[in-house]
């Protein structure tokens, strides 16, 4: 069976669905979002009350028409009555417009407030949070969940109030006209409460599950589209379509179960509501037959019965939606209440202009660290799951350090501690003698430049992406930075020069062009500390020479840490730090480490055995065991001819 067949809807019986627990919702906090728009809500509620009042008066007027005007065959009174109704309907239409307009603008304002607050929170959360949560999931929270919250705070609230006014007003009027008739309606209230209680909690859980599964489907779309080149290169379009169908099928099944429950709830409430009409008709009809009630009055009662039934039906539907939206409310507030793991001290000071001395002192760190007691010393604690272990490193101002090691050795993690993307679990990192935990993150990161291996550009213009390094830079400075990164020539050849849009994530540019713009961005920032993750890895040989020259100039008199993937880039470093399994195993110059014959020399030998630049003959070095070739079904790679 193929991969895509495994993902077909028919093969989803193995998918397990869990019903999330229901937690308390901070309703007072939720409704506080109406505060800035209270006057808009007041105007909307005035419009609602006017239209609801006219709706309540209408049955009485109809009853009066049947009793007085039609029985007397008074055409003049009939004409006046119809004109009165038209006037009331015009007033009701205007009131409905006012209500709809002010509710709509209030809703959009709430969406704006919630989404900006959510994004403000998301953008300030620590990187550790994003190691545990997917981007598509976050996108679902800021779009789908916020929309549900908006609907509840505006449209649903107004509909609830309108239904309550109609329901309570109708019951009061019927009670005033005939208390006995009202008893038939009030007998249904305990049944209504019981039904709402029975259906409410399951509906809430089902809706929460549907929203969570919809977030999973959103993640699948985000991953597939963001990795579209990989999808196409592996010819996995059908596979990705089936992945999305699988997630949507699971969501669909849960949604259908929720719809069944909501439909049953609404039907029962509707039955109870219209039962009140039957009760009114039965009792009122007997009163008319006995001469105790006029036809006009029973007509009014029947219309009020419909209003009561409609109010109950609306409340039933809204109650289901109300319980359904609580899951969205909780998820929104969960993000807003998520604490920042890299906490800035209350007395944190701004870091003055630095010289660039960096010291790692007994630093240990892990992304998922567990603390366990030590058997020999009960008061001591042992850290497990560490990525870095007991790092001690003193980097002088202006020194160029190259980090070398196998994949997973901890090179990127070590760099991530310098701008304080994470805090060490043990030990301390300091710059110019100041512990990073005691300085503000903004003043720290403002003096650090980062050029990652995977260049991130934003969907604006070339100029805007370079300006990201320093927003107040002049046009001349932008051009100077581009020239220094050897990007100016290809930029001016574009149709719109520096105003050319780079496309989503810079997809309109080549990898080398994106990398040079990223370098120009770092040059414009003019940082005291540079973090370079093999910044020339995406460039062709000619471009690499130019950009490497620019980087050499940029690195002059700046503390620079290079994550080296190609060992040819470490020769310009003052020292090479070799990491393995999270620990420093070698430190020295390029030549010293080669002479020692340790891990660095072995890595160098494997990487440069094919390179003619070292004066040796070209030969293929097989660094994979025989078994690995066989597992892949590959033949042995033949040696290159002499």
C-alpha positions as CSV (number, residue, x, y, z in Angstrom):
1,X,0.0,0.0,0.0
2,X,1.4,3.4,-1.0
3,X,1.9,6.3,1.4
4,X,-1.0,8.2,-0.1
5,X,-3.3,5.2,0.3
6,X,-2.4,5.0,4.0
7,X,-3.6,8.5,4.4
8,X,-6.9,8.0,2.6
9,X,-10.1,8.7,4.6
10,X,-11.0,5.0,4.5
11,X,-8.0,4.2,6.6
12,X,-8.5,6.6,9.4
13,X,-10.0,4.2,11.9
14,X,-6.7,4.2,13.8
15,X,-6.9,7.9,14.5
16,X,-7.6,8.5,18.2
17,X,-9.4,11.6,19.3
18,X,-9.2,12.9,22.8
19,X,-11.8,15.2,24.4
20,X,-10.0,18.1,26.1
21,X,-10.8,19.0,29.6
22,X,-13.0,22.0,30.2
23,X,-11.5,24.8,32.2
24,X,-12.9,27.9,33.7
25,X,-13.4,30.8,31.3
26,X,-12.6,34.4,32.6
27,X,-15.9,35.9,31.4
28,X,-15.4,39.2,33.2
29,X,-12.0,39.7,31.5
30,X,-13.5,38.7,28.1
31,X,-16.4,41.2,28.3
32,X,-13.9,43.9,29.3
33,X,-13.0,44.1,25.7
34,X,-16.3,45.8,25.2
35,X,-15.1,48.6,27.4
36,X,-13.5,50.9,24.8
37,X,-16.7,50.6,22.7
38,X,-19.3,51.0,25.5
39,X,-21.0,54.0,23.9
40,X,-21.2,52.2,20.6
41,X,-22.8,49.3,22.4
42,X,-25.2,51.6,24.2
43,X,-26.4,53.0,20.9
44,X,-26.7,49.5,19.5
45,X,-28.7,48.4,22.5
46,X,-31.0,51.4,22.2
47,X,-31.7,50.4,18.6
48,X,-32.3,46.8,19.8
49,X,-34.7,47.9,22.5
50,X,-36.7,50.1,20.1
51,X,-37.0,47.3,17.5
52,X,-37.9,44.7,20.3
53,X,-40.5,47.0,21.8
54,X,-42.2,47.4,18.5
55,X,-42.2,43.7,18.0
56,X,-43.9,43.3,21.4
57,X,-46.5,45.9,20.6
58,X,-47.4,44.4,17.2
59,X,-49.4,41.4,18.5
60,X,-51.6,43.8,20.7
61,X,-52.3,46.0,17.7
62,X,-53.2,43.0,15.6
63,X,-55.6,41.8,18.3
64,X,-57.2,45.3,18.5
65,X,-57.6,45.3,14.7
66,X,-59.4,41.9,14.7
67,X,-61.6,42.9,17.7
68,X,-62.5,46.5,17.0
69,X,-61.8,47.5,13.4
70,X,-62.7,44.4,11.4
71,X,-65.8,43.6,13.3
72,X,-67.1,47.2,12.9
73,X,-66.1,47.3,9.1
74,X,-64.5,50.7,9.7
75,X,-62.4,51.5,6.6
76,X,-61.1,54.8,7.9
77,X,-59.8,53.2,11.1
78,X,-58.3,50.4,9.1
79,X,-56.4,52.8,6.8
80,X,-55.1,54.8,9.9
81,X,-54.1,51.5,11.5
82,X,-52.1,50.4,8.4
83,X,-50.4,53.7,8.2
84,X,-49.5,53.4,11.9
85,X,-48.0,50.0,11.3
86,X,-46.0,51.3,8.3
87,X,-44.6,54.1,10.5
88,X,-43.7,51.7,13.2
89,X,-42.0,49.4,10.7
90,X,-40.0,52.3,9.3
91,X,-38.8,53.2,12.9
92,X,-38.0,49.5,13.5
93,X,-36.0,49.3,10.3
94,X,-34.0,52.4,11.3
95,X,-33.4,51.0,14.7
96,X,-32.3,47.7,13.2
97,X,-29.8,49.6,11.0
98,X,-28.4,51.5,13.9
99,X,-28.1,48.3,15.9
100,X,-26.4,46.3,13.1
101,X,-24.0,49.2,12.2
102,X,-22.7,49.9,15.7
103,X,-22.5,46.2,16.5
104,X,-20.5,45.6,13.3
105,X,-18.0,48.4,14.0
106,X,-17.7,47.2,17.6
107,X,-17.0,43.7,16.5
108,X,-14.3,44.8,14.1
109,X,-12.7,46.9,16.8
110,X,-12.6,43.9,19.1
111,X,-11.0,41.8,16.4
112,X,-8.4,44.5,15.9
113,X,-7.7,44.7,19.6
114,X,-7.5,40.9,20.2
115,X,-5.4,40.2,17.1
116,X,-2.9,43.0,17.8
117,X,-2.6,41.8,21.5
118,X,-2.2,38.2,20.4
119,X,0.5,39.1,17.8
120,X,2.3,41.4,20.3
121,X,2.4,38.4,22.7
122,X,3.4,35.9,20.1
123,X,6.3,38.0,18.8
124,X,7.7,38.4,22.4
125,X,7.4,34.8,23.4
126,X,10.7,33.0,23.9
127,X,12.1,30.7,21.2
128,X,11.5,27.8,23.5
129,X,7.7,28.3,23.1
130,X,8.0,27.9,19.4
131,X,10.0,24.7,19.8
132,X,6.8,23.3,21.4
133,X,4.1,24.9,19.2
134,X,3.6,24.9,15.5
135,X,3.2,28.1,13.4
136,X,0.0,26.8,11.8
137,X,-1.5,26.3,15.2
138,X,-0.8,29.9,16.2
139,X,-2.3,31.1,12.9
140,X,-5.5,29.3,13.7
141,X,-5.7,31.0,17.1
142,X,-5.2,34.5,15.7
143,X,-7.7,33.9,12.9
144,X,-10.4,31.3,13.6
145,X,-10.6,31.6,17.4
146,X,-10.6,35.4,17.4
147,X,-13.4,35.5,14.9
148,X,-15.5,33.2,17.1
149,X,-14.9,35.4,20.1
150,X,-15.9,38.5,18.1
151,X,-19.2,36.8,17.1
152,X,-20.0,35.9,20.7
153,X,-19.3,39.4,22.1
154,X,-21.3,41.3,19.5
155,X,-23.8,39.4,17.3
156,X,-24.6,36.7,19.8
157,X,-24.9,39.1,22.8
158,X,-27.3,41.3,20.9
159,X,-29.3,38.3,19.7
160,X,-29.5,36.9,23.3
161,X,-30.7,40.3,24.6
162,X,-33.3,40.6,21.8
163,X,-34.5,37.0,22.4
164,X,-34.7,37.6,26.2
165,X,-36.6,40.9,25.7
166,X,-39.1,39.2,23.3
167,X,-39.4,36.1,25.6
168,X,-39.8,37.9,28.9
169,X,-41.9,40.7,27.4
170,X,-44.3,38.2,25.8
171,X,-44.6,36.3,29.0
172,X,-45.3,39.5,31.0
173,X,-47.9,40.7,28.5
174,X,-49.7,37.3,28.4
175,X,-49.6,37.2,32.2
176,X,-51.1,40.7,32.4
177,X,-53.9,39.8,30.0
178,X,-54.6,36.3,31.3
179,X,-52.6,34.8,34.3
180,X,-54.0,31.4,33.8
181,X,-52.8,31.2,30.3
182,X,-49.3,32.1,31.4
183,X,-49.1,29.0,33.7
184,X,-49.1,26.7,30.6
185,X,-46.0,28.5,29.4
186,X,-44.1,28.6,32.8
187,X,-44.6,24.9,33.2
188,X,-42.1,24.4,30.4
189,X,-39.3,26.4,32.1
190,X,-37.9,23.5,34.3
191,X,-37.8,21.3,31.2
192,X,-35.9,24.0,29.2
193,X,-33.3,24.3,32.0
194,X,-32.8,20.5,32.3
195,X,-32.3,20.2,28.5
196,X,-29.8,23.0,28.4
197,X,-27.9,21.4,31.3
198,X,-27.8,18.0,29.6
199,X,-26.6,19.3,26.3
200,X,-24.3,22.2,27.3
201,X,-21.1,20.5,28.6
202,X,-20.9,17.9,25.8
203,X,-21.4,20.7,23.2
204,X,-18.5,22.7,24.7
205,X,-16.2,19.7,24.6
206,X,-17.1,18.8,21.1
207,X,-16.5,22.3,19.8
208,X,-13.1,22.5,21.6
209,X,-12.1,19.3,19.9
210,X,-13.2,20.5,16.5
211,X,-11.2,23.8,16.9
212,X,-8.1,21.9,17.9
213,X,-8.4,19.5,15.0
214,X,-8.9,22.4,12.6
215,X,-5.7,24.0,14.0
216,X,-3.9,20.7,13.1
217,X,-5.3,21.0,9.6
218,X,-4.1,24.6,9.4
219,X,-0.6,23.4,10.4
220,X,-0.6,20.9,7.5
221,X,-1.5,23.6,5.0
222,X,1.2,25.9,6.4
223,X,3.9,23.2,6.2
224,X,2.9,22.1,2.8
225,X,2.8,25.6,1.2
226,X,5.9,26.9,3.0
227,X,7.8,23.8,1.8
228,X,6.3,23.8,-1.7
229,X,9.7,23.4,-3.4
230,X,10.5,20.3,-1.3
231,X,7.0,19.0,-2.0
232,X,7.4,19.3,-5.8
233,X,11.0,18.1,-5.8
234,X,9.9,14.8,-4.2
235,X,6.7,14.7,-6.3
236,X,4.6,14.6,-3.1
237,X,1.6,16.7,-4.2
238,X,-0.7,13.8,-3.8
239,X,0.8,12.8,-0.5
240,X,0.3,16.4,0.9
241,X,-3.3,16.5,-0.4
242,X,-4.0,13.2,1.3
243,X,-2.4,14.6,4.5
244,X,-4.8,17.5,4.4
245,X,-7.7,15.3,3.6
246,X,-6.9,13.1,6.5
247,X,-6.8,16.0,9.0
248,X,-10.0,17.5,7.5
249,X,-11.7,14.1,7.6
250,X,-11.0,13.8,11.3
251,X,-12.3,17.4,11.8
252,X,-15.4,16.7,9.7
253,X,-16.3,13.6,11.7
254,X,-16.0,15.6,14.9
255,X,-18.0,18.5,13.4
256,X,-20.8,16.1,12.3
257,X,-21.1,14.7,15.8
258,X,-21.2,18.2,17.2
259,X,-23.9,19.2,14.6
260,X,-25.9,16.1,15.5
261,X,-25.9,17.2,19.2
262,X,-26.7,20.8,18.4
263,X,-29.5,19.8,16.1
264,X,-31.0,17.5,18.7
265,X,-30.7,20.3,21.3
266,X,-32.3,22.8,19.0
267,X,-35.1,20.4,18.0
268,X,-36.0,19.6,21.6
269,X,-36.1,23.3,22.5
270,X,-38.2,24.1,19.4
271,X,-40.6,21.3,20.3
272,X,-41.0,22.7,23.8
273,X,-41.4,26.2,22.4
274,X,-44.1,25.3,20.0
275,X,-45.8,23.2,22.6
276,X,-46.5,26.5,24.3
277,X,-48.4,27.6,21.2
278,X,-50.5,24.4,21.3
279,X,-51.2,25.1,25.0
280,X,-52.3,28.6,24.2
281,X,-54.5,27.5,21.3
282,X,-56.1,24.7,23.4
283,X,-56.8,26.8,26.5
284,X,-57.6,30.0,24.6
285,X,-59.9,28.2,22.2
286,X,-61.9,26.9,25.1
287,X,-62.1,30.4,26.5
288,X,-63.4,31.8,23.2
289,X,-66.0,29.0,22.9
290,X,-67.2,29.7,26.4
291,X,-67.3,33.5,25.6
292,X,-64.6,34.4,28.1
293,X,-62.2,35.7,25.5
294,X,-62.4,37.5,22.1
295,X,-61.0,36.2,18.8
296,X,-58.7,39.2,18.7
297,X,-57.3,38.4,22.1
298,X,-56.6,34.7,21.2
299,X,-55.0,36.0,18.0
300,X,-52.6,38.2,20.0
301,X,-51.9,35.3,22.4
302,X,-51.0,33.0,19.5
303,X,-48.6,35.6,18.0
304,X,-47.0,36.0,21.4
305,X,-46.7,32.2,21.5
306,X,-44.8,32.3,18.3
307,X,-42.5,35.1,19.8
308,X,-42.0,32.9,22.8
309,X,-41.2,29.8,20.6
310,X,-38.8,31.9,18.5
311,X,-37.1,33.3,21.5
312,X,-36.6,29.8,23.0
313,X,-35.3,28.6,19.6
314,X,-32.9,31.4,19.3
315,X,-31.7,31.0,22.9
316,X,-31.2,27.3,22.3
317,X,-29.1,27.8,19.2
318,X,-27.1,30.6,20.9
319,X,-26.6,28.5,24.0
320,X,-25.0,25.8,21.9
321,X,-22.8,28.4,20.2
322,X,-22.0,30.0,23.6
323,X,-20.8,26.7,24.9
324,X,-18.9,26.0,21.7
325,X,-17.0,29.3,21.7
326,X,-15.7,28.8,25.2
327,X,-12.9,26.6,23.8
328,X,-11.8,29.5,21.5
329,X,-11.9,31.9,24.4
330,X,-9.7,29.7,26.6
331,X,-7.2,29.2,23.8
332,X,-6.9,33.0,23.1
333,X,-6.3,33.7,26.8
334,X,-3.9,30.9,27.1
335,X,-1.6,32.6,24.6
336,X,-2.1,36.0,26.2
337,X,-1.3,34.6,29.6
338,X,1.8,32.6,28.5
339,X,4.8,33.9,30.4
340,X,8.0,34.8,28.7
341,X,10.6,32.1,29.7
342,X,13.5,34.4,29.2
343,X,12.4,36.9,31.8
344,X,13.9,40.4,32.0
345,X,14.9,41.4,35.6
346,X,12.9,44.2,37.1
347,X,16.1,46.1,37.8
348,X,17.7,45.2,34.4
349,X,20.0,48.0,33.1
350,X,20.6,49.1,29.6
351,X,23.9,47.7,28.3
352,X,26.2,50.6,27.3
353,X,28.3,50.4,24.1
354,X,30.3,47.2,24.5
355,X,33.9,46.2,23.6
356,X,32.8,42.6,23.0
357,X,34.4,40.4,25.6
358,X,32.2,37.2,26.0
359,X,32.7,34.8,28.8
360,X,30.9,31.4,29.3
361,X,31.4,30.3,32.8
362,X,30.5,26.7,33.7
363,X,27.5,26.9,31.3
364,X,25.2,23.9,30.9
365,X,21.9,24.1,28.9
366,X,19.2,21.8,27.5
367,X,15.9,22.4,25.8
368,X,14.1,19.8,27.9
369,X,16.1,19.6,31.0
370,X,15.0,17.4,34.0
371,X,16.3,17.8,37.5
372,X,16.9,14.6,39.5
373,X,18.4,14.2,43.0
374,X,21.9,12.8,43.4
375,X,21.8,9.6,45.5
376,X,25.2,10.3,47.1
377,X,24.2,13.9,48.0
378,X,20.4,14.3,48.6
379,X,20.7,18.1,48.7
380,X,22.3,18.2,45.3
381,X,20.5,18.0,41.9
382,X,21.6,16.5,38.6
383,X,20.6,17.9,35.2
384,X,19.7,15.5,32.5
385,X,18.9,16.2,28.8
386,X,21.7,18.7,28.4
387,X,22.8,20.0,25.0
388,X,25.7,22.0,26.4
389,X,27.8,20.7,29.3
390,X,30.2,22.7,31.5
391,X,31.2,25.2,28.8
392,X,34.1,27.5,29.8
393,X,35.2,29.9,27.2
394,X,36.7,33.4,27.3
395,X,36.4,35.4,24.0
396,X,38.5,38.6,23.8
397,X,37.1,41.8,22.2
398,X,37.6,41.7,18.4
399,X,38.5,38.0,18.4
400,X,37.2,35.8,15.6
401,X,36.1,32.4,16.9
402,X,35.1,29.5,14.7
403,X,32.8,26.8,16.2
404,X,33.4,23.4,14.6
405,X,31.9,20.0,15.4
406,X,29.7,17.3,14.1
407,X,26.0,17.9,13.6
408,X,24.2,18.2,16.9
409,X,27.4,19.1,18.8
410,X,25.8,22.3,20.2
411,X,27.3,25.0,18.0
412,X,24.0,26.8,17.2
413,X,22.9,26.4,20.8
414,X,26.0,28.0,22.1
415,X,25.4,31.0,19.8
416,X,21.8,31.2,20.9
417,X,22.9,32.0,24.4
418,X,24.8,35.1,23.4
419,X,21.8,37.2,22.4
420,X,20.0,35.6,25.3
421,X,17.4,33.7,23.2
422,X,17.7,31.2,26.0
423,X,19.1,31.3,29.6
424,X,21.6,28.6,30.7
425,X,20.3,26.1,33.2
426,X,23.6,26.4,35.1
427,X,26.4,28.8,34.9
428,X,26.4,32.3,33.4
429,X,27.1,34.2,30.2
430,X,28.5,37.7,30.5
431,X,29.6,40.4,28.1
432,X,32.2,42.9,29.3
433,X,31.7,41.5,32.8
434,X,27.9,42.0,32.9
435,X,25.8,39.0,33.4
436,X,23.3,38.9,30.5
437,X,20.4,38.2,32.9
438,X,21.0,41.7,34.5
439,X,20.8,43.7,31.3
440,X,17.8,44.6,29.1
441,X,17.3,42.3,26.1
442,X,16.8,45.3,23.8
443,X,20.1,46.9,24.6
444,X,21.9,43.5,24.4
445,X,20.4,42.4,21.0
446,X,20.8,45.9,19.6
447,X,24.6,45.4,19.6
448,X,24.6,41.9,18.1
449,X,24.3,41.1,14.4
450,X,23.1,37.7,13.1
451,X,23.5,36.3,9.6
452,X,21.8,32.8,9.6
453,X,22.5,30.0,7.2
454,X,18.9,30.0,6.1
455,X,18.3,33.6,5.1
456,X,15.0,35.1,6.2
457,X,13.7,37.9,4.1
458,X,10.3,39.6,4.6
459,X,7.8,40.1,1.8
460,X,8.6,43.8,1.2
461,X,11.1,45.6,-1.0
462,X,14.9,45.1,-1.1
463,X,15.3,48.4,0.6
464,X,12.9,47.5,3.4
465,X,14.8,44.3,4.1
466,X,18.1,46.0,4.3
467,X,16.6,48.7,6.5
468,X,15.6,46.0,8.9
469,X,19.1,46.3,10.2
470,X,18.6,49.9,11.2
471,X,15.2,51.5,10.5
472,X,16.4,55.1,10.6
473,X,19.2,54.6,8.1
474,X,19.4,57.0,5.1
475,X,19.2,55.9,1.5
476,X,22.9,56.6,1.1
477,X,23.7,54.2,4.1
478,X,21.4,51.5,2.6
479,X,23.3,51.7,-0.7
480,X,26.7,51.8,1.1
481,X,25.7,48.6,3.0
482,X,24.6,46.9,-0.2
483,X,27.9,47.9,-1.9
484,X,29.9,46.5,1.0
485,X,27.9,43.2,0.7
486,X,28.4,43.2,-3.1
487,X,24.7,43.3,-3.6
488,X,24.4,46.8,-5.2
489,X,25.1,45.6,-8.7
490,X,22.4,43.0,-9.0
491,X,19.9,45.2,-7.1
492,X,20.2,48.1,-9.6
493,X,19.7,45.6,-12.5
494,X,16.3,44.7,-11.2
495,X,13.2,46.4,-12.7
496,X,12.6,48.7,-9.7
497,X,16.0,48.7,-8.2
498,X,15.9,49.0,-4.4
499,X,12.0,49.2,-4.5
500,X,11.8,45.7,-6.1
501,X,9.6,43.4,-4.0
502,X,11.4,40.3,-3.0
503,X,8.3,38.1,-2.8
504,X,7.2,35.9,0.1
505,X,10.4,35.0,2.1
506,X,12.5,36.4,-0.7
507,X,11.4,33.7,-3.2
508,X,11.9,36.1,-6.2
509,X,15.6,36.2,-5.5
510,X,18.3,33.5,-5.8
511,X,19.8,32.0,-2.7
512,X,23.0,34.0,-3.1
513,X,21.1,37.2,-3.6
514,X,19.1,36.6,-0.4
515,X,22.3,35.9,1.5
516,X,24.0,39.1,0.3
517,X,21.0,41.2,1.3
518,X,21.1,39.6,4.8
519,X,24.8,40.5,5.0
520,X,24.0,44.1,4.0
521,X,21.4,44.1,6.7
522,X,24.0,43.1,9.3
523,X,26.5,45.6,7.9
524,X,23.9,48.4,8.2
525,X,23.3,47.5,11.9
526,X,27.0,47.9,12.6
527,X,27.0,45.5,15.6
528,X,29.9,45.0,18.1
529,X,29.3,41.2,18.1
530,X,28.7,39.2,14.9
531,X,27.2,35.7,14.8
532,X,27.7,34.2,11.4
533,X,26.2,30.8,10.6
534,X,28.3,30.0,7.6
535,X,27.2,33.2,6.0
536,X,28.7,32.5,2.6
537,X,27.3,29.0,2.3
538,X,24.7,29.9,-0.4
539,X,27.1,31.7,-2.7
540,X,28.9,30.6,-5.8
541,X,32.7,30.7,-5.8
542,X,33.0,34.1,-7.4
543,X,30.4,35.7,-5.1
544,X,31.9,34.0,-2.1
545,X,35.2,35.7,-2.7
546,X,33.6,39.1,-2.9
547,X,31.3,38.6,0.1
548,X,34.1,37.0,2.2
549,X,36.2,40.1,1.6
550,X,33.3,42.2,2.8
551,X,32.9,40.0,5.8
552,X,36.6,40.2,6.6
553,X,36.3,44.0,6.6
554,X,33.1,43.8,8.7
555,X,34.7,41.4,11.2
556,X,37.7,43.7,11.7
557,X,37.8,44.9,15.4
558,X,34.5,43.1,16.1
559,X,34.0,40.0,18.2
560,X,32.8,37.4,15.7
561,X,31.6,33.8,16.2
562,X,31.4,31.7,13.1
563,X,29.5,28.5,13.0
564,X,31.6,26.7,10.4
565,X,30.2,23.9,8.3
566,X,32.9,24.1,5.7
567,X,36.3,24.0,7.4
568,X,37.9,26.2,4.7
569,X,36.2,29.2,6.4
570,X,38.0,28.7,9.7
571,X,41.4,29.6,8.5
572,X,40.8,33.3,9.2
573,X,39.7,32.6,12.7
574,X,42.0,33.5,15.6
575,X,40.9,30.4,17.4
576,X,38.9,27.3,16.6
577,X,36.6,25.8,19.2
578,X,35.7,22.2,18.6
579,X,32.5,20.9,20.2
580,X,31.4,17.3,20.5
581,X,28.3,16.1,22.4
582,X,27.8,19.5,23.9
583,X,31.3,19.8,25.4
584,X,34.5,21.7,24.2
585,X,37.0,19.0,23.3
586,X,39.6,21.1,21.5
587,X,40.7,24.8,21.3
588,X,43.5,26.2,19.2
589,X,44.4,27.7,15.9
590,X,43.7,26.0,12.6
591,X,47.3,24.8,12.2
592,X,47.6,23.7,15.9
593,X,44.5,21.6,15.8
594,X,45.6,19.9,12.5
595,X,48.9,19.1,14.1
596,X,47.2,17.6,17.1
597,X,45.5,15.0,15.0
598,X,42.3,15.1,17.1
599,X,38.6,15.5,16.1
600,X,39.2,18.6,14.1
601,X,41.9,17.0,12.0
602,X,39.6,14.0,11.3
603,X,36.8,16.3,10.2
604,X,39.2,18.2,8.1
605,X,40.6,15.1,6.5
606,X,37.1,13.8,5.7
607,X,36.0,17.1,4.2
608,X,39.1,18.0,2.2
609,X,40.3,14.6,1.0
610,X,38.7,15.4,-2.4
611,X,40.0,19.0,-2.5
612,X,43.0,19.6,-4.7
613,X,43.8,22.9,-3.0
614,X,45.8,21.1,-0.4
615,X,48.2,19.7,-3.0
616,X,47.2,16.1,-2.5
617,X,45.7,13.9,-5.2
618,X,41.9,13.6,-5.5
619,X,40.5,10.5,-4.0
620,X,37.1,9.4,-2.7
621,X,37.0,8.8,1.1
622,X,34.2,6.5,2.0
623,X,33.0,7.7,5.4
624,X,29.9,5.4,5.6
625,X,30.1,1.8,6.7
626,X,29.4,-0.9,4.2
627,X,26.0,-1.7,5.9
628,X,24.7,1.9,5.3
629,X,25.2,1.6,1.5
630,X,23.5,-1.8,1.5
631,X,20.4,-0.6,3.4
632,X,19.9,2.1,0.8
633,X,20.3,-0.3,-2.0
634,X,23.1,1.8,-3.5
635,X,26.2,0.4,-5.2
636,X,29.6,1.3,-3.9
637,X,30.6,4.7,-5.2
638,X,33.4,4.1,-7.8
639,X,36.7,5.9,-7.3
640,X,37.3,8.9,-9.6
641,X,39.7,8.1,-12.5
642,X,43.2,9.4,-12.2
